Amino acid sequence: MIPNIETAVIAVLLDSSEITDLIGENRVSTDLPPNAGLPRVRVTLTGGSIPVQRWLYAPRITIEGWAETRADAYEVAPPALSVLETYMTPAQVGDGVVTSCE
């Protein structure tokens, strides 16, 4: 079974004080609700491939930073990516293991 990578990424980001200190609690999601609290990180599965059935899954996700200003939004996404690169490789996700994040 293919793991829900969006859920795994959100869990890692919400578990990081670097992110929650920057944007607050519960401001990482797969959607951008109306009147969403800002700043915020949105995680979206945007593609990927399954190069080897039942063995290798290469999802592509997009990390977006949202804030009141464009400059503030640019301050949100890079720390999120840094946290993923640090804490998701290697990491157990469901029955699989994340081996790289770029």
Kinemage of the C-alpha trace (Angstrom):
@kinemage 1
@onewidth
@group {chain A} dominant
@subgroup {mainchain}
@vectorlist {calphas} color= white
{ca met a 1} P 0.000 0.000 0.000
{ca ile a 2} L 1.291 3.452 -0.913
{ca pro a 3} L 1.781 5.622 2.197
{ca asn a 4} L -0.035 8.939 2.549
{ca ile a 5} L 2.991 11.179 2.149
{ca glu a 6} L 1.043 14.392 2.780
{ca thr a 7} L -0.011 13.134 6.217
{ca ala a 8} L 3.560 12.076 7.005
{ca val a 9} L 5.015 15.441 5.951
{ca ile a 10} L 2.422 17.359 7.967
{ca ala a 11} L 3.174 15.246 11.046
{ca val a 12} L 6.913 15.916 10.758
{ca leu a 13} L 6.377 19.661 10.322
{ca leu a 14} L 3.935 19.909 13.245
{ca asp a 15} L 6.366 17.953 15.416
{ca ser a 16} L 9.109 20.506 14.758
{ca ser a 17} L 9.357 23.401 17.186
{ca glu a 18} L 11.280 25.272 14.479
{ca ile a 19} L 8.073 25.328 12.416
{ca thr a 20} L 5.489 25.709 15.181
{ca asp a 21} L 7.487 28.563 16.731
{ca leu a 22} L 7.532 30.273 13.328
{ca ile a 23} L 3.919 29.815 12.254
{ca gly a 24} L 1.985 28.618 15.314
{ca glu a 25} L 0.147 25.385 16.074
{ca asn a 26} L -2.054 23.651 13.489
{ca arg a 27} L -1.049 25.865 10.582
{ca val a 28} L 0.224 23.106 8.339
{ca ser a 29} L -2.382 21.501 6.097
{ca thr a 30} L -3.212 20.222 2.630
{ca asp a 31} L -5.685 23.004 1.988
{ca leu a 32} L -5.947 26.724 2.538
{ca pro a 33} L -9.255 27.250 4.335
{ca pro a 34} L -11.137 30.544 3.961
{ca asn a 35} L -9.913 32.992 6.597
{ca ala a 36} L -7.010 30.661 7.400
{ca gly a 37} L -4.680 31.806 10.127
{ca leu a 38} L -1.428 33.086 8.694
{ca pro a 39} L 1.440 32.421 8.350
{ca arg a 40} L 0.769 28.901 7.127
{ca val a 41} L 2.404 26.012 5.266
{ca arg a 42} L 0.435 24.095 2.640
{ca val a 43} L 1.556 20.599 1.640
{ca thr a 44} L 0.261 19.219 -1.666
{ca leu a 45} L 0.966 15.968 -3.476
{ca thr a 46} L 1.662 17.183 -7.019
{ca gly a 47} L 2.813 14.039 -8.758
{ca gly a 48} L 5.413 11.361 -8.636
{ca ser a 49} L 5.938 7.873 -9.901
{ca ile a 50} L 6.131 4.247 -8.881
{ca pro a 51} L 9.335 3.140 -10.630
{ca val a 52} L 9.225 -0.369 -9.130
{ca gln a 53} L 5.805 -1.774 -8.204
{ca arg a 54} L 5.446 -2.657 -4.486
{ca trp a 55} L 8.987 -1.496 -3.818
{ca leu a 56} L 9.719 2.089 -4.813
{ca tyr a 57} L 7.408 5.113 -4.636
{ca ala a 58} L 8.763 8.530 -5.626
{ca pro a 59} L 6.117 11.123 -4.716
{ca arg a 60} L 6.492 14.796 -5.553
{ca ile a 61} L 5.120 17.258 -3.041
{ca thr a 62} L 4.902 21.016 -3.081
{ca ile a 63} L 5.552 23.055 0.054
{ca glu a 64} L 3.999 26.526 -0.026
{ca gly a 65} L 4.481 29.329 2.466
{ca trp a 66} L 1.519 31.654 3.023
{ca ala a 67} L 1.592 34.916 4.986
{ca glu a 68} L 0.202 38.447 5.029
{ca thr a 69} L 2.980 39.690 2.738
{ca arg a 70} L 5.022 38.076 -0.019
{ca ala a 71} L 8.227 38.760 1.908
{ca asp a 72} L 6.853 37.000 4.998
{ca ala a 73} L 5.682 34.046 2.889
{ca tyr a 74} L 9.236 33.634 1.586
{ca glu a 75} L 10.340 33.216 5.209
{ca val a 76} L 7.980 30.274 5.799
{ca ala a 77} L 8.733 27.678 3.108
{ca pro a 78} L 12.565 27.381 3.371
{ca pro a 79} L 12.519 26.362 7.060
{ca ala a 80} L 9.832 23.782 6.278
{ca leu a 81} L 11.986 22.279 3.539
{ca ser a 82} L 15.001 22.282 5.851
{ca val a 83} L 13.037 20.392 8.525
{ca leu a 84} L 11.952 17.792 5.963
{ca glu a 85} L 15.491 17.315 4.680
{ca thr a 86} L 16.737 16.899 8.259
{ca tyr a 87} L 14.024 14.771 9.852
{ca met a 88} L 12.549 12.743 6.994
{ca thr a 89} L 15.715 11.060 5.757
{ca pro a 90} L 15.697 8.336 6.807
{ca ala a 91} L 12.235 8.032 8.345
{ca gln a 92} L 9.682 5.274 8.674
{ca val a 93} L 6.405 6.128 6.909
{ca gly a 94} L 3.804 3.414 7.185
{ca asp a 95} L 5.371 0.234 5.848
{ca gly a 96} L 8.064 2.169 3.980
{ca val a 97} L 11.184 4.191 4.588
{ca val a 98} L 11.951 7.658 3.212
{ca thr a 99} L 15.448 7.463 1.773
{ca ser a 100} L 15.855 10.960 0.338
{ca cys a 101} L 14.257 14.367 0.268
{ca glu a 102} L 15.274 17.059 -2.177
